[in-house]
């Protein structure tokens, strides 16, 4: 199974809120996920980013790929 760490959208219309999740790469963007490891809220000033760095490192160590956006916001 190819796992990927990516964003899944939540929130309402024109007020996005994203969860940082680990999922199977073949699932849809908002489909089921294996584990939720944090969130990203671009609507606050400054943007709110909270994630479990320990779990992110674990998933990277077992071969999960990071999406471009997740890689950029978790630096």
C-alpha positions as CSV (number, residue, x, y, z in Angstrom):
1,X,0.0,0.0,0.0
2,X,1.4,3.4,-1.0
3,X,0.8,5.9,1.8
4,X,0.9,9.6,1.5
5,X,0.6,12.5,4.0
6,X,-1.7,15.1,2.5
7,X,-4.4,17.7,3.3
8,X,-8.1,16.9,3.4
9,X,-10.5,19.7,3.3
10,X,-13.1,20.5,6.0
11,X,-14.9,23.7,6.9
12,X,-17.7,25.4,5.0
13,X,-18.0,27.2,1.7
14,X,-15.3,29.9,1.2
15,X,-13.9,29.2,4.7
16,X,-11.5,26.3,4.2
17,X,-9.9,24.3,7.0
18,X,-7.6,21.4,6.3
19,X,-6.6,18.3,8.3
20,X,-3.2,16.8,7.8
21,X,-3.8,13.1,7.3
22,X,-2.1,9.9,6.4
23,X,-4.0,8.0,3.7
24,X,-3.7,5.4,0.9
25,X,-2.6,7.3,-2.2
26,X,-5.5,5.8,-4.2
27,X,-8.2,7.3,-2.0
28,X,-10.1,10.5,-2.9
29,X,-9.0,13.8,-1.3
30,X,-11.8,13.7,1.3
31,X,-12.1,9.9,1.5
32,X,-11.2,7.8,4.5
33,X,-7.8,8.1,6.1
34,X,-5.5,6.0,8.3
35,X,-4.5,8.7,10.9
36,X,-5.0,12.4,11.4
37,X,-1.8,14.0,12.6
38,X,-2.7,17.7,12.6
39,X,-4.5,20.6,11.0
40,X,-3.9,23.8,8.9
41,X,-6.1,26.9,9.0
42,X,-5.2,29.4,6.3
43,X,-8.0,31.8,7.3
44,X,-6.5,33.0,10.5
45,X,-3.9,35.8,10.7
46,X,-1.2,34.4,11.0
47,X,-2.0,31.0,9.5
48,X,-2.5,28.3,12.1
49,X,-0.5,25.1,11.7
50,X,-0.4,22.4,14.3
51,X,0.8,18.8,13.7
52,X,2.4,16.0,15.7
53,X,6.0,16.1,14.5
54,X,6.8,12.7,16.1
55,X,4.0,10.9,14.1
56,X,5.1,12.8,10.9
57,X,8.6,11.5,11.3
58,X,7.3,8.0,12.0
59,X,5.3,7.9,8.8
60,X,8.2,9.3,6.8
61,X,10.4,6.6,8.2
62,X,8.1,3.8,7.1
63,X,7.9,5.2,3.5
64,X,5.0,7.6,3.4
65,X,5.4,10.4,0.8
66,X,4.5,14.0,1.6
67,X,2.4,16.0,-0.7
68,X,4.0,19.3,-2.0
69,X,1.8,21.4,0.2
70,X,2.3,19.4,3.4
71,X,6.1,19.4,2.8
72,X,6.0,23.2,2.5
73,X,3.9,23.9,5.6
74,X,5.6,21.5,7.9
75,X,9.2,22.8,7.5
